[in-house]
């Protein structure tokens, strides 16, 4: 049986995402797997994801665009693989108005 990331990759290919986008999304999810010590994605809740993104922002100093890409990867994965939407939109960086 295929693992979830392989199945997700196939879905993205069928939806004609670019190779670069697919690789970026899979890379983001693989790094999350390492952080969560190979815990099943289905068992990771929104609070866990918040802590993960918070960790990346505060220890890895990721850029806002990287943060959006990571959150987008997670959201799309859950939508396609589990048919559910996580409320991770609040994790996006908000630009300050000048």
Secondary structure, DSSP 8 states (H G I E B T S, - for coil): ---HHHHHHHHHHHTT--HHHHHHHHHHHHHHHHHTTT--GGG--HHHHHHHHHHIIIII---HHHHHHHHHHHHHHHHHHHS-----GGGS------
